[in-house]
Amino acid sequence: MAEFTANDGRVGGPFENSRLLLLTTTGARTGQARTAILGYYPDGDRVLVVGSAGGSPKHPDWYHNLLANPEVSVDLGLFDYPATAVVLRGAERDEVFARLVEAEPGWDEYQKQTTRTIPVVALVQQPGPPVHGGGSFAEVLKTIHTAFRRELVLIRHEIATSGTLGAQLRINCLTMCQGLHYHHTGESTALFPALVEQHPELADVIAVLQKEHDQIAVLLAELEQLVDANVLAQVDELIAHLNAHLDREEAALLPYL
């Protein structure tokens, strides 16, 4: 947890290529804030965590806490936000757990070690923007870009090591694609016009950045359609184009922001 906090959510060792978050719950008995570090999975507009407790016969403390009070805090390192914890039940839980086992067989091993049903919990962000460390527009943009760079590195690692594009990996890709689409749409419709209006000298560089948005949109659409081994080459092409675009955008716009 200390390494996570010191490095904006990044850690080394065996968890270097893992998605981690800090989940803060309210103690069911004490009423005090309790924080646990957990692996998580993207799932559209929510993230998923698993109450495996290493296959222990008892649920983890954080799970008991959120049953008593589902209002929690999620820290992804670069962003944090209040969320509502929703315990998945019945067929939905079983379908999601099977998907997670396909992505990480260790969950199935934990389930076999215990008679309890290992819970799967969705953390749903409450309305409002996430909180981040930066205060200026430039710092906000850099934080968002860093988040996309990190996620693409994780997805590339997952694709390269999995050998198949399983259900959860498809969701990881689609969630990233959707987030990048929303980000570029916001820039194209709000940020870019505002900057050109205030700084007409930026018109040419904004035109280049918008052209890159259009090129990246094509790559995203192609990636969303891929379900075979060619997806790794498509992700590599997207990473190359996106990193070049983010570097150019930061060099050109951060001084103005």
Salt bridges, closest charged atoms under 4 A:
ASP43 OD2 - ARG46 NE 2.70
ASP43 OD1 - ARG99 NH1 2.93
GLU92 OE2 - ARG46 NH2 3.13
ASP94 OD1 - ARG93 NH1 3.14
GLU95 OE1 - ARG99 NH2 3.76
ASP108 OD2 - LYS112 NZ 3.37
GLU151 OE2 - ARG19 NH2 2.63
GLU158 OE2 - ARG19 NH1 2.32
GLU187 OE2 - HIS145 NE2 3.98
GLU187 OE2 - HIS183 NE2 3.17
GLU187 OE1 - HIS213 NE2 3.00
GLU201 OE2 - HIS199 ND1 3.56
GLU212 OE1 - HIS245 ND1 2.67
GLU212 OE2 - ARG248 NE 2.50
ASP236 OD1 - ARG156 NE 2.67
GLU237 OE2 - HIS241 NE2 3.87
ASP247 OD1 - ARG149 NH2 2.72
GLU249 OE2 - HIS145 NE2 2.89
GLU249 OE1 - HIS213 NE2 3.78
GLU249 OE1 - HIS245 NE2 3.32
GLU250 OE2 - HIS145 ND1 2.84
GLU250 OE2 - ARG149 NH1 3.14
